[in-house]
């Protein structure tokens, strides 16, 4: 894991006021040439290696671009916005541990995941995505560096915190090389350099994953709610379904709590996939309509 040691200083901070029902998304263009897209008929040019914000209210929207055509998507209430990726480029979300003192690192685990970019592997607290809509899950955006220090109002007993940043793939490679003091390491393994793969647009699944029969007997309410959620185009309807889904998930968990012990590993793995997929989809800021 790459670790950055930073001092967390105590300071007063202002409290933000009420927020708008609109969500702020950042449209990013990691390419070498400018691009133009339209959202709900509004033309939005984005320079090369640049991004621009756009605010979108809960409900149905349309995105048009030469590469993607006409894409119908829904923005959901209570989302946190995120990044719009019209080129379907690869992005990496990475974490750094900030501590008041190196001794505090003992309070933090060492998450280690393997990712590959252009056939070159990286191990650390990393994840990759090429989705059109990437939910906000970072402290620092694609055009912001990890700061050497952070000033915060409070430090808990751990003496630190984990912060995240989203990178374009080339920027992530440069970040790793600089952090490890290994300039040119990527090209030594991949002489052609990073070559962006070509991905196709993936819509939200029309149905939740399959379950073993014992679990499936209790899954109908969640499946039906998800189907309705994919058609909910008003904030009120979305909020109502989110609450319904919470209650349905609680009931599903209670009804299936003791079933897994008598089922094979594959059935329990499918159960976990079902639960995680439903939570991710119904917690997304925006979904491409299937």
TANOR-V180292 format. One record per residue. N is the residue number from 1. RES is the residue in three letters. PSI is psi in whole degrees, -180 to 180 (* if undefined). Layout:
n	res	psi
N	RES	PSI
N	RES	PSI
This chain:
n	res	psi
1	UNK	140
2	UNK	126
3	UNK	141
4	UNK	127
5	UNK	125
6	UNK	151
7	UNK	128
8	UNK	114
9	UNK	146
10	UNK	135
11	UNK	156
12	UNK	145
13	UNK	153
14	UNK	150
15	UNK	127
16	UNK	154
17	UNK	-164
18	UNK	148
19	UNK	156
20	UNK	154
21	UNK	-19
22	UNK	152
23	UNK	145
24	UNK	123
25	UNK	150
26	UNK	119
27	UNK	123
28	UNK	142
29	UNK	98
30	UNK	-1
31	UNK	176
32	UNK	-7
33	UNK	152
34	UNK	157
35	UNK	158
36	UNK	133
37	UNK	169
38	UNK	138
39	UNK	118
40	UNK	37
41	UNK	-9
42	UNK	125
43	UNK	131
44	UNK	93
45	UNK	142
46	UNK	124
47	UNK	163
48	UNK	142
49	UNK	46
50	UNK	171
51	UNK	166
52	UNK	146
53	UNK	156
54	UNK	138
55	UNK	134
56	UNK	134
57	UNK	158
58	UNK	138
59	UNK	-174
60	UNK	140
61	UNK	166
62	UNK	133
63	UNK	131
64	UNK	133
65	UNK	156
66	UNK	-35
67	UNK	-35
68	UNK	-15
69	UNK	-146
70	UNK	117
71	UNK	120
72	UNK	129
73	UNK	161
74	UNK	131
75	UNK	136
76	UNK	142
77	UNK	148
78	UNK	5
79	UNK	167
80	UNK	16
81	UNK	-157
82	UNK	-149
83	UNK	135
84	UNK	127
85	UNK	76
86	UNK	-14
87	UNK	-1
88	UNK	40
89	UNK	163
90	UNK	134
91	UNK	154
92	UNK	133
93	UNK	121
94	UNK	156
95	UNK	150
96	UNK	146
97	UNK	123
98	UNK	127
99	UNK	156
100	UNK	-23
101	UNK	141
102	UNK	-28
103	UNK	-23
104	UNK	-11
105	UNK	-24
106	UNK	-17
107	UNK	-5
108	UNK	143
109	UNK	-178
110	UNK	74
111	UNK	135
112	UNK	112
113	UNK	150
114	UNK	127
115	UNK	161
116	UNK	138
117	UNK	111
118	UNK	32
119	UNK	-1
120	UNK	130
121	UNK	149
122	UNK	134
123	UNK	129
124	UNK	-166
125	UNK	67
126	UNK	152
127	UNK	154
128	UNK	156
129	UNK	151
130	UNK	23
131	UNK	155
132	UNK	-42
133	UNK	119
134	UNK	113
135	UNK	142
136	UNK	117
137	UNK	33
138	UNK	157
139	UNK	-30
140	UNK	130
141	UNK	179
142	UNK	-25
143	UNK	13
144	UNK	134
145	UNK	161
146	UNK	124
147	UNK	155
148	UNK	-29
149	UNK	155
150	UNK	141
151	UNK	122
152	UNK	167
153	UNK	-23
154	UNK	141
155	UNK	124
156	UNK	-172
157	UNK	-19
158	UNK	-20
159	UNK	20
160	UNK	-170
161	UNK	162
162	UNK	127
163	UNK	155
164	UNK	158
165	UNK	147
166	UNK	133
167	UNK	149
168	UNK	159
169	UNK	-47
170	UNK	-39
171	UNK	-36
172	UNK	-44
173	UNK	-44
174	UNK	-39
175	UNK	-45
176	UNK	-45
177	UNK	-43
178	UNK	-42
179	UNK	-35
180	UNK	-3
181	UNK	37
182	UNK	65
183	UNK	137
184	UNK	7
185	UNK	-38
186	UNK	-46
187	UNK	-23
188	UNK	-27
189	UNK	-29
190	UNK	85
191	UNK	-28
192	UNK	-8
193	UNK	-180
194	UNK	127
195	UNK	117
196	UNK	125
197	UNK	162
198	UNK	120
199	UNK	157
200	UNK	154
201	UNK	134
202	UNK	121
203	UNK	166
204	UNK	145
205	UNK	143
206	UNK	-21
207	UNK	158
208	UNK	160
209	UNK	161
210	UNK	156
211	UNK	156
212	UNK	149
213	UNK	-38
214	UNK	-37
215	UNK	-37
216	UNK	-29
217	UNK	-18
218	UNK	5
219	UNK	-10
220	UNK	-45
221	UNK	-40
222	UNK	-39
223	UNK	-43
224	UNK	-39
225	UNK	-41
226	UNK	-42
227	UNK	-41
228	UNK	-34
229	UNK	-36
230	UNK	-13
231	UNK	1
232	UNK	114
233	UNK	10
234	UNK	151
235	UNK	-41
236	UNK	-45
237	UNK	-41
238	UNK	-46
239	UNK	-40
240	UNK	-44
241	UNK	-35
242	UNK	-42
243	UNK	-43
244	UNK	-42
245	UNK	-36
246	UNK	-47
247	UNK	-40
248	UNK	-38
249	UNK	-40
250	UNK	-43
251	UNK	-41
252	UNK	-44
253	UNK	-44
254	UNK	-41
255	UNK	-25
256	UNK	3
257	UNK	-36
258	UNK	3
259	UNK	-32
260	UNK	-26
261	UNK	-28
262	UNK	10
263	UNK	156
264	UNK	167
265	UNK	-40
266	UNK	-38
267	UNK	-41
268	UNK	-35
269	UNK	-43
270	UNK	-37
271	UNK	-48
272	UNK	-40
273	UNK	-42
274	UNK	-50
275	UNK	-45
276	UNK	-40
277	UNK	-45
278	UNK	-45
279	UNK	-41
280	UNK	-47
281	UNK	-45
282	UNK	-4
283	UNK	4
284	UNK	147
285	UNK	-33
286	UNK	145
287	UNK	139
288	UNK	126
289	UNK	129
290	UNK	*
